[in-house]
Amino acid sequence: MPFSKKIGLFGGAGPWASAHAAVTIVQKAQWDYRAVQDDDYPEFVLRSVPLKGFGAKGIEDSAIVREQLFQHFNRFAQDGVEVALMACNSLHTFHHELQTAHPKMCIVNLPEEGAETAALHGYKTVGVLSSESALDDNLHKTALEAKGIKVILPTPDQQARINHLIYRVMGGNTGAEEAQIFRQLSREYEEAGAPVLLSGCTELSYLSHKFQSNVPVIDCLYVSVAKAMKLAWTEPAQMK
């Protein structure tokens, strides 16, 4: 079998975002790995957890969220997960602690994968759209600046509209109103000097694929799904 490692997909923050991540795994298996038969696809475990302590601004009660996260990652370890993916950027404030607790599990870091992709494409300036808690924790800013990339962050007014947009998507609203807000934000970032946007919220990941913006979008979720699948893949030469 081409995929030799089990992928753990941690979702529920929110369910729509992790459902999109699960669909992306299946699609990329078809597009990038030519999967057709059932056993051509990777095995993955989706834990969609109705997390307490979360809202449209992201993490609202860090202690409660952390407790739930570690509890379910322990279950991933029991399930034999070797590659893990959290379908929520805000949760990556706990990434280092989780990775230390599970050294045998490779936990893909969404903000770092987004920054790595921006650097590989040669971008010197990136505009960040994220939840308010991810913004406050400097998750994407730190990852991008570590690559020498200038970061354009949202104004308070823009962040308020981003929060509203995330809330709308959490409730399954992805129509004309959401498209208008998303495109207006992309125009404002472009005018502020951002040649590319980083989608640092997995609710926005869905919109970035559904609607076109004025500038290219690097989706942290999409590139991280690609990384997780690459880690789970066994090259033909390595197969016995």
N, C-alpha and C positions, 0 to 999 in steps of 0.2 A: 504494500500500500504506500502511495507517495507521501501521505501525511502520517508521520509516526508519533507525533506528540499531541496530547489532548489540550485543547484551548478552553480556558475558563473565561466566560464573559459575565462580568458583574454589571447588572443593570438595575433599573427601577428609579433612577434619578435623571430623567424620568423614564417611565416605561416606553414612551414613544421613541426616545433616543436609543434605547437599547434594542428595541425591535428593529430600528433602522440599521443598527450595527450588525444584528444577526442576518438581516437580508444582504448586507454588504459582504459578509463572509461568504455567503452562498454565491452571490454574483461574481466576486473575485475568483472563487474557485473555478467558475465556468470560464471567465474571461482570461485569467492569467495562468491557470493550471489545466485548462481543457477538461474539466470535470464533466462527466456525463452520467456514468453509472453511480449508484448510491455509494459504493465503496471508493469512489474517486474523491469524495468530499472529506474535509477534516471532521474529526469528532470534536464537538464543543458542547460545553455545559453552560446553559444560560440560567443564572440566578437573578431573577427580576424581583428585587426586594422593595416592598413599600416602605422606604426609609422615613423614619421620623427625624425631625430636626432640620428639614429642608424646606425651601420655598423658592419663589421666583428669583430672589437675590442670591440663591445658592445655599451654602451652609449657614444655618441660623443658630444651631446648637452643636458646637464642635464635639463635645464630650459624648453626646448621645449618638451622633453619626459615627464617631470613631469606634465606639463599642459594637455597633451593628456591623461595621465593616470588618473588623477583626474576627468577629464571630463567624461570618460567612466565608472569609478567606481560610479559616481553619477547616471549614467544610470542603472548600476547593482542594486543600491539601489531602484530605481524606479520600476525595474522589480521584486522586492521581493526576490532577491538573499540573502541567509543566510550564505552560505559557498562559499568562493571565492578562486580561484587558478590562479596565474600568471604563464603561461607556459614560463617563462624566468627568469633565476637566477639573471641577472643583474638588473632587475627592483626591486629586493628586497632591494635595497639601499633606496627605498621609503616606505618600508613595515611599519615601526613604524608610520610614518606620516599618511599613508593611514588607518591603523588600528585605530588610534586615531580619524580620521575624520569619520570613520564608525564603531562605537563601537558595533552595533547590528549585524554586519557581521563578521564572523570568517574568516580571511584571512590567509590561510596556508602559512607558511614561508619555502620555499624550502631549503635554506642553513641550517636552524635549524633542519628540519626533516632529512636531510642527516646526520648531526652530531649526532642526537639522535639515528639513526639506527646504526651508527658506534659504538657508546658507548654501545648499547644493545648487539652487537655482540662481545664486548670485545676487539676491536681493540685499540692499544696504539699508532699506527702510521698510518697516512693516507696520500696518495699522492693526490693532488688536480689538476684537469684539469678544467679550467673555461675560460670565456672570459677575455680579458685584463682589462675591466672596473670592472668586479666583483673581479678580483685579486687586482686591485688598491684600491678598496673599502673595501678590507679585509673581504668580506662577509662570505666566508667559513672558513677562518683562525680564525676569531673571534668566530664563532659558534663551531668549533672543539676544540679550546683551552679552551673555557668555559667548555667543558666536560673533560678537562685534557688530550687531545689527541695531540700528536706531529704531526706537519704538515710539509709535504714536498711539497714545491712550485716549479713551473717550473723555469728553467734557462731562460734567455732571448732568447736563441736559441730555446728551447722547446716551449716557449710561441709563438714565431713567427710561428712555425709549427702548434700549436694549432689554432692560428688565421686563418691560411691558411685552416686548416681542417674545421673549422666552416664556412668559406666562401664557401668552396666547397659544404658542405651540404646545405647551404642556397640556392644554385642554383640547388639542387636536385641530386648532384653527390655523390653516395654512393656505389661505385664499388671497384675494386681491388686496385686502387691508394689510396683511403681513408682507406681501410682496412690495407694496408701496413703501412701507417703513424700512424694509431691508435695503431697497434700492436707494432711498433717500440717504440713509446712513452711508452707503458705499460712495455716493457722490460727495458727501461732506468729507469723508476720509481722503478721497482723491484730491479734493481741493486743498486739504491740509498737507498734502505732499506724500501720501501713501500710494505707492505703485501696486501694492498687493495687500490683501486683507488676510489675517489669520483668524479662522473660525475657532474660537477657544471655548465654545459651549456646544454640547452635543445636540441641544435643541436647534441651534443655528446650523448645525451640520446638515440637517435635513433640508433647511431652506436654501443653503448654499448650492445644493444639487438640484433643487426644484426650480429656483429662480436665478436668472443671470444678474450679476452686479456690474457696476461700471468698470471695476478692476478685477483681476484674477483673485481667486480665493484659495488659500491653502487650508484644508480642513484637517484639523488635528486628529479627528476620529478616523477619517478615511485612511490617512497615511499610517496610523497606528494599527488599523486592521491589517493593512498590507504587511507591516512589520511582524505582527503576530503570526500571520500565515507563513511568512518566510521562515520564522523560527520553528514553526511546526512542520515544515516541509522536509522531506528526506530527498536529497539529490539522487538521481538514478544510479550514479557511480557508487554511492554509499549503500545502496540496497543490496541485500544478499540474495 
